[in-house]
Amino acid sequence: MSLTSLQQGVVNGAVLSPPFTGIVAEKGYRVLVRSRQLIDSAWLGLVANKHKLEKQPEQARNMLRSMRDVIAAIRRDNPAVVNYIVKNFNVSVANATESYDDIAGVIIDTMTTRDEQMQKYLDGFHQRGELPKPVSASDMFDFSLLRSLK
């Protein structure tokens, strides 16, 4: 939707993910900032409700293991990932390489952010009035399944 709106001139700017940033750059649009330049804490995550985690913890662990394996594969095999991007998005090798750099630049190998970073993020929400009271990172996030992986 953002890409289409940008190309149709409905919006003056849009947040795009790789390789779409490269696609529009090749069409003459200016990329103002790459995602890897913005990251100071994770802003995307895997979320599940507590009931699901209690009833099917092994399914959650399997998902986390799969994510860990994908992250390792991305780190380990740059040429294969670039080739995948070229083939599946029909983009140039230069675009795919830049996309790989963007993706690799925002991946958090541990799949979690340090508690201090999360607390700073939550404190910002409270200071802006988006949370009615201060909240601790430990009250908001539970990484016990992630930390229990083997």
N, C-alpha and C positions, 0 to 999 in steps of 0.2 A: 504494500500500500504506500509506504514512504517513497519507495523508488518510483512508482508510477506517478505519485503526486509531484515529485521533484521534476521528473521528465516532462510532465504536462504543464509545468509552471504554476501549479496550484499553490505550492509552497516555495519559499526561497532557500530553504535548507532542510536537511533531514538527517536523522541518525540511521546509518546503514551498517550492516555487518559485512565482513569479507565474504566473498570476493566482490560484492556489489560496490564497495567503495572504489575498487580498481576499475570496474566497468564504467562508472560515471566519470572517473578521472580520465580514462581513455577517450571519453566523449567530450572532454574539454571542461568538465566541472572541476572546481577547486576543492580538494580535500583539506578541510580546515584543521583537523586533528585526527590522529589515528587512535584507535581504542587502547593500544598498548601504552600510549602517552598519558592516559587519564587515570590509570589504575593506581589507587592508593589503598583500596580495600575491595574485597569481592562485593559485587552488587547483583550477582546472579547466583542461584543456588538450587539445590534439589530439596524439595519440601514434601513432607508426608505428614498425615495426621497421626496423632499419638495412638489412636485406636489401631490403625493399620500396623504401626510399628510394633505394638504389643502383641497383636494377633499373628503377624507374619514377619518376624524379625529376619528370618533367613532370606526371604525375598528381598528385603531392603539391603542386607549384606551383599547378596549377589549383585544387585544393581551398583552398589558402591565399588565392589571388586571390578566390575566391568568398566566403570568410569576410570578407576585407577589404571586398569590395563590399557585403555584407550589413551590416557594421558601419557603413559610410558611409551606407547607405540608412536605417538605424535613426536615426542622428544627424540626417540631412537631413530626414526626413519623419515627424515625430512624429504628425501627425494620421492618416496612413495606417497606421502601426503600431498606434495606439490603436484605429482602426476594425477592423483585422485581429483584434486581441485580442477586441473586442466580438463580432464575427461568429463567430469560430472557437471561442470558449470560452463564448459565450452569457452574458456578464457585463455589468454596468453600465458606463457610460462612466467613472464615478468609479473603479471597480475597475480598468478597463483603463488609465486614466491613471496610477494608482498603480503598476500593474504596469510600465508603460513607464518610469516613474521608477526603479523597482527595476532593471530590465534595463539601462537607460542608465547607472545608477550603478555597475554592475560591469563594464561593457565596457571593455576596455583597447584604445584605438584602435590602438596599435602592435602589438597581439597578442603582446606579450612584456613581461615584468617586468624592471626594472633588475637588473643582475647583483648589486648589493649586497643587494637585497631577496631574491633567490633564495638567496644565500649565507647570509643571516640565517635563512631558512627551513630550509635544510639543516643549519646549525649547531645549530638547535633540535632537530632529529631526533637528531643525535649526542649532544647534552647529555642528552636524555631516554633514551638507550640504544637508540633505534630504528635507529640506524646504528652498526655496530661500529667504524668509524673515520671521521675527518673526510673529507668529500668536497667537492671544489670544484664550483661551479656549471658551469664549463666542462667538467668530466668528466661531468656529468649531463645537460646540456641542449645541444642543437645547433640554433642558430637560423640557420644559414647559408642554408638554402633560403628562409626567410622574409626574411632580409636581402637576398637576391638578386632579389627580385621587382621587376618593372618595372611 
